[in-house]
Amino acid sequence: MTLRYECGIEELSANWVDVSEVWTRREMVDLTETQAIEVIEAFWHKKIVACHIVTIDGDAVTDTALLTAELAEESLDARLCDFLGYVLMQACAHIRSLGPLSGRLSSGGVEKKTTPTPA
């Protein structure tokens, strides 16, 4: 399953990414503890499974392998770069909150079975 994030800035609203819902705890920690663009780029490749990102020249990037630090630094609106980092953090927060999952207590709880004593 994936989580779709669309850019909420009006003039950048054509941009979106689909982020994987499958994360390990280590990945979440690693992402939240880094600011290195190379590490974030690795997460883009690993966790963004589909995208439509428009460069400042108007070209659409739809291949996630093309989401690179160089692209971010040279060809994307700075607000869009922030969006790409933001969506990863939002995905982590969503997954930590269990997302759309819900739990329920089994009705009746645990029942102890007894065997009748023979007469």
Buried (B, 14 or more C-beta within 10 A) or exposed (E): EBBEBEBEEEEBEEBBBBBBBEBEEEBBEEBEEEEEBEBBBBBBEEBBBBBBBBBEEEEEBEEBEBBBBEBBEEBBBEEBBBBBBBBBEBBBEBBEEEEEEEEEEEEEEEEEEEEEEEE
